[in-house]
Amino acid sequence: MPVCIAKTQYSFTDVPEEVHVYYNFSITVDDLIINTGTGFIVAVCVEMMRMPGLSQEPQAYHIDVVNGHVVGLS
C-alpha cells in the first residue's frame, strides 16, 4: 500500500522549526492509520489534524436535481 505522511508543511522533518533541513534527520511517527477503502496508509507525525472542519454529514446529501435544475449547491 502507498504511504502518505501527515506532518508539518514547513519542513521535511516533523519539527516546524527545522526549516531547510534536507538530510540527516529523523521523523517520529506517532500513529499509523490504515485506509483500506482508499488503499493507503497514513503515517501521522506529531499532532496533525488530517481533515479539519468537516461536518458529520456531507453537503452532498443535500444536493439534488429539481425540475431540471441543480439545488443545494452554495
The 8 nearest C-alpha neighbors of each residue, nearest first, counted from 0:
[[1, 39, 38, 2, 40, 35, 33, 34],
 [2, 0, 39, 40, 3, 38, 41, 37],
 [1, 3, 40, 39, 41, 4, 0, 42],
 [2, 4, 41, 40, 42, 5, 1, 39],
 [5, 3, 42, 41, 6, 43, 2, 44],
 [6, 4, 43, 44, 42, 47, 3, 41],
 [7, 5, 44, 13, 4, 47, 8, 43],
 [6, 8, 9, 13, 15, 10, 14, 5],
 [9, 7, 10, 6, 15, 11, 5, 13],
 [8, 10, 7, 15, 18, 11, 16, 17],
 [9, 11, 18, 12, 15, 8, 17, 7],
 [12, 10, 21, 20, 13, 9, 18, 8],
 [11, 13, 10, 14, 26, 24, 25, 17],
 [12, 14, 6, 26, 7, 44, 15, 11],
 [13, 15, 12, 16, 17, 10, 7, 11],
 [16, 14, 17, 9, 10, 7, 13, 18],
 [15, 17, 14, 18, 10, 9, 13, 12],
 [18, 16, 15, 14, 20, 10, 19, 12],
 [17, 19, 10, 20, 16, 9, 15, 11],
 [20, 18, 21, 17, 10, 11, 9, 22],
 [21, 19, 18, 17, 22, 11, 10, 12],
 [20, 22, 19, 11, 23, 24, 12, 10],
 [23, 21, 24, 20, 11, 25, 19, 12],
 [22, 24, 25, 21, 20, 12, 26, 11],
 [25, 23, 22, 12, 26, 20, 21, 11],
 [26, 24, 27, 12, 23, 13, 22, 11],
 [25, 27, 13, 12, 28, 24, 44, 14],
 [28, 26, 44, 29, 25, 13, 45, 12],
 [27, 29, 44, 43, 30, 42, 26, 45],
 [30, 28, 44, 43, 45, 27, 31, 42],
 [29, 31, 43, 28, 42, 32, 44, 41],
 [32, 30, 42, 41, 43, 33, 40, 29],
 [31, 33, 41, 40, 34, 30, 42, 43],
 [32, 34, 40, 35, 39, 41, 31, 38],
 [35, 33, 39, 36, 37, 38, 40, 32],
 [34, 36, 38, 37, 33, 39, 40, 0],
 [37, 35, 38, 34, 39, 33, 40, 0],
 [38, 36, 35, 34, 39, 40, 33, 0],
 [37, 39, 35, 36, 34, 0, 40, 1],
 [38, 40, 1, 0, 34, 2, 37, 33],
 [39, 41, 33, 2, 32, 34, 3, 1],
 [42, 40, 3, 32, 4, 31, 2, 43],
 [41, 43, 31, 4, 30, 5, 28, 3],
 [44, 42, 5, 30, 28, 29, 41, 4],
 [45, 43, 28, 6, 29, 27, 5, 13],
 [46, 44, 47, 29, 43, 13, 6, 28],
 [47, 45, 44, 48, 43, 29, 6, 5],
 [48, 46, 45, 49, 6, 5, 44, 43],
 [47, 49, 50, 51, 46, 5, 43, 6],
 [48, 50, 47, 51, 5, 43, 46, 6],
 [51, 49, 48, 53, 52, 47, 54, 5],
 [52, 50, 53, 48, 49, 54, 47, 55],
 [51, 53, 54, 50, 48, 49, 55, 57],
 [54, 52, 51, 50, 55, 57, 56, 58],
 [53, 55, 56, 52, 57, 58, 51, 50],
 [54, 56, 57, 53, 58, 52, 60, 59],
 [55, 57, 54, 58, 60, 53, 59, 61],
 [58, 56, 59, 60, 54, 55, 53, 61],
 [57, 59, 60, 61, 56, 62, 71, 72],
 [58, 60, 57, 61, 62, 71, 56, 72],
 [59, 61, 58, 62, 57, 56, 63, 71],
 [60, 62, 59, 71, 58, 63, 70, 57],
 [63, 61, 71, 59, 70, 60, 72, 69],
 [62, 64, 70, 69, 65, 71, 61, 60],
 [63, 65, 69, 68, 67, 70, 66, 62],
 [64, 66, 68, 67, 69, 63, 70, 62],
 [67, 65, 68, 64, 69, 70, 63, 62],
 [66, 68, 65, 64, 69, 70, 63, 62],
 [69, 67, 65, 64, 66, 70, 63, 71],
 [68, 70, 64, 63, 65, 67, 71, 62],
 [71, 69, 63, 62, 72, 64, 68, 65],
 [70, 72, 62, 61, 73, 63, 69, 58],
 [73, 71, 70, 62, 69, 61, 58, 59],
 [72, 71, 70, 58, 62, 61, 69, 59]]
